[in-house]
Amino acid sequence: MATNFKALVVSKTEEDKYIREIKERSTDDLPEGDVLVKVNYSSLNYKDALSAIGSKGVTRNYPHTPGVDSSGVVEQSSSDNIQPGEEVIVHAYDLGVNTSGGFGQYIRVPVDWIVKLPNGLTQRDAMIYGTAGFTAAQCIYKMEHNGVSPGDGEVLVTGATGGVGSTAVAMLAKLGYEVVASTGKTDQSQFLKDIGAKEIISREDSADLSRPLLKGRWAGVVDTVGGDILATAIHSTKQHGTVTCCGNVGGHQLNTNVYPFILRGVDLLGVDSQNYPMQGRVAIWKKMANEWKIDNLELLCNEISLDGLNENIDLILQGKQKGRVLVNLQK
Ligand SMILES: NC(=O)c1ccc[n+]([C@@H]2O[C@H](COP(=O)([O-])OP(=O)(O)OC[C@H]3O[C@@H](n4cnc5c(N)ncnc54)[C@H](OP(=O)(O)O)[C@@H]3O)[C@@H](O)[C@H]2O)c1
């Protein structure tokens, strides 16, 4: 039997504009899939905002409900691997991209997209992390597998007050790293210190392309912005350090040279959370629920309901968000 539910719906007008409305939808209108999930929490990521403004690189078909993140409870399942009543996380793959996403109170998805909620996390915790937190964890996971450890020296996080940035700062600090936070919001220095940064540097001081190599300072880097800031981070990474690259809010071009790679052995590692294999996905969520769990997730969290999405989408597009926007769909 069909159930009606509330969702953010983005529609394209005849004038090629995109409008966002909270509408009533029916589970009958959801795509086919193995598992129907009642979504209790979602969160806002930069990619969701792009989907909400008609960015063709993200979403092709409208009307559409964005939301790459969701946590909730299975309501119906045609798979033996997951039962009604189980608590789950569904994020990435095609959710919220071209499949109706977590900004609606129900989703229907393939069973292969589902992560069972690990012990140690509530549905709410999971969405304070969301894809942003998962991506930060994936950067750290890759850095550590490449040989970086807490005793190696300072680690840089760029775009530090943003979703990926703030979760990276807090997680790295929890793991014992000396975290330096690069931010365009120096008025948020206290927030960054509260979540674990030991030093703050301004966005302006984070971009210096005056020389092909700068003094080697970073043992590791979590870069969420790309462009000249990523290039500068590569040029200031010390011998055998590792730079992880996951975002492009500051630009998609990379103006670098071979010296950091051939003289210092710096490694540049790419991070893609969308299609990361399920086995690794489950392992990373387990770490986020246990030894990597951020002590005070609430410090990162600004909770809203579906009604609050409109203004928060505008804020994230302007680079003005701080921490994570948790969307409570039970309200
Ligand atoms: N590869 C993946 O799998 C993956 C997964 C998740 C996200 N991402 C990408 O990671 C990036 C961050 O996502 P998010 O959800 O964390 O977004 P977000 O919450 O908006 O954070 C981005 C932060 O970057 C800084 N920033 C904004 N505009 C900037 C500019 N023009 N130049 C330099 N810095 C700027 C701001 O922090 P400060 O003011 O503190 O500098 C902003 O808060 C996005 O590009 C997103 O697409 C990639």
The ligand as an SDF file (V2000), in Angstrom:
LIG
                    3D

 48 52  0  0  0  0  0  0  0  0999 V2000
   35.3740   13.3850   -3.5740 N   0  0  0  0  0  0  0  0  0  0  0  0
   34.3240   13.0820   -2.8440 C   0  0  0  0  0  0  0  0  0  0  0  0
   33.9080   11.9470   -2.7340 O   0  0  0  0  0  0  0  0  0  0  0  0
   33.6170   14.1810   -2.1010 C   0  0  0  0  0  0  0  0  0  0  0  0
   32.7350   13.9130   -1.0490 C   0  0  0  0  0  0  0  0  0  0  0  0
   32.1800   14.9860   -0.3300 C   0  0  0  0  0  0  0  0  0  0  0  0
   32.4890   16.2990   -0.7110 C   0  0  0  0  0  0  0  0  0  0  0  0
   33.2940   16.4990   -1.7730 N   0  0  0  0  0  0  0  0  0  0  0  0
   33.6660   17.8520   -2.1920 C   0  0  0  0  0  0  0  0  0  0  0  0
   34.3720   18.4670   -1.1230 O   0  0  0  0  0  0  0  0  0  0  0  0
   34.1390   19.8700   -1.1390 C   0  0  0  0  0  0  0  0  0  0  0  0
   33.6090   20.3020    0.2230 C   0  0  0  0  0  0  0  0  0  0  0  0
   32.3090   19.7740    0.4150 O   0  0  0  0  0  0  0  0  0  0  0  0
   31.4790   20.1620    1.7260 P   0  0  0  0  0  0  0  0  0  0  0  0
   30.1980   19.4160    1.6430 O   0  0  0  0  0  0  0  0  0  0  0  0
   32.3600   20.0500    2.9230 O   0  0  0  0  0  0  0  0  0  0  0  0
   31.1940   21.7190    1.4340 O   0  0  0  0  0  0  0  0  0  0  0  0
   31.1060   22.9370    2.4610 P   0  0  0  0  0  0  0  0  0  0  0  0
   30.4900   22.4970    3.7380 O   0  0  0  0  0  0  0  0  0  0  0  0
   30.5140   24.0660    1.7180 O   0  0  0  0  0  0  0  0  0  0  0  0
   32.6360   23.2680    2.7810 O   0  0  0  0  0  0  0  0  0  0  0  0
   33.4670   23.8930    1.8610 C   0  0  0  0  0  0  0  0  0  0  0  0
   34.3550   24.9030    2.5940 C   0  0  0  0  0  0  0  0  0  0  0  0
   35.3800   25.3140    1.7020 O   0  0  0  0  0  0  0  0  0  0  0  0
   35.7170   26.6810    1.9510 C   0  0  0  0  0  0  0  0  0  0  0  0
   35.4680   27.4430    0.7120 N   0  0  0  0  0  0  0  0  0  0  0  0
   34.2790   27.7920    0.1670 C   0  0  0  0  0  0  0  0  0  0  0  0
   34.4480   28.4900   -0.9670 N   0  0  0  0  0  0  0  0  0  0  0  0
   35.7790   28.5830   -1.1560 C   0  0  0  0  0  0  0  0  0  0  0  0
   36.5880   29.1940   -2.1440 C   0  0  0  0  0  0  0  0  0  0  0  0
   36.0600   29.8530   -3.1710 N   0  0  0  0  0  0  0  0  0  0  0  0
   37.9240   29.0920   -2.0170 N   0  0  0  0  0  0  0  0  0  0  0  0
   38.4780   28.4300   -1.0010 C   0  0  0  0  0  0  0  0  0  0  0  0
   37.7490   27.8360   -0.0010 N   0  0  0  0  0  0  0  0  0  0  0  0
   36.4270   27.9070   -0.0870 C   0  0  0  0  0  0  0  0  0  0  0  0
   34.8150   27.1250    3.0810 C   0  0  0  0  0  0  0  0  0  0  0  0
   35.5050   26.8500    4.3120 O   0  0  0  0  0  0  0  0  0  0  0  0
   36.4220   27.9730    5.0490 P   0  0  0  0  0  0  0  0  0  0  0  0
   35.6000   29.2120    5.0790 O   0  0  0  0  0  0  0  0  0  0  0  0
   36.7000   27.3980    6.3870 O   0  0  0  0  0  0  0  0  0  0  0  0
   37.6450   28.1410    4.1970 O   0  0  0  0  0  0  0  0  0  0  0  0
   33.6410   26.1870    2.9790 C   0  0  0  0  0  0  0  0  0  0  0  0
   32.9380   26.1140    4.2020 O   0  0  0  0  0  0  0  0  0  0  0  0
   33.1660   20.1050   -2.3100 C   0  0  0  0  0  0  0  0  0  0  0  0
   33.8990   20.4530   -3.4660 O   0  0  0  0  0  0  0  0  0  0  0  0
   32.4930   18.7610   -2.4940 C   0  0  0  0  0  0  0  0  0  0  0  0
   31.9880   18.5960   -3.7820 O   0  0  0  0  0  0  0  0  0  0  0  0
   33.8630   15.4830   -2.4670 C   0  0  0  0  0  0  0  0  0  0  0  0
  1  2  1  0
  2  3  2  0
  2  4  1  0
  4  5  1  0
  4 48  2  0
  5  6  2  0
  6  7  1  0
  7  8  2  0
  8  9  1  0
  8 48  1  0
  9 10  1  0
  9 46  1  0
 10 11  1  0
 11 12  1  0
 11 44  1  0
 12 13  1  0
 13 14  1  0
 14 15  2  0
 14 16  1  0
 14 17  1  0
 17 18  1  0
 18 19  2  0
 18 20  1  0
 18 21  1  0
 21 22  1  0
 22 23  1  0
 23 24  1  0
 23 42  1  0
 24 25  1  0
 25 26  1  0
 25 36  1  0
 26 27  1  0
 26 35  1  0
 27 28  2  0
 28 29  1  0
 29 30  1  0
 29 35  2  0
 30 31  1  0
 30 32  2  0
 32 33  1  0
 33 34  2  0
 34 35  1  0
 36 37  1  0
 36 42  1  0
 37 38  1  0
 38 39  2  0
 38 40  1  0
 38 41  1  0
 42 43  1  0
 44 45  1  0
 44 46  1  0
 46 47  1  0
M  CHG  2   8   1  16  -1
M  END
$$$$
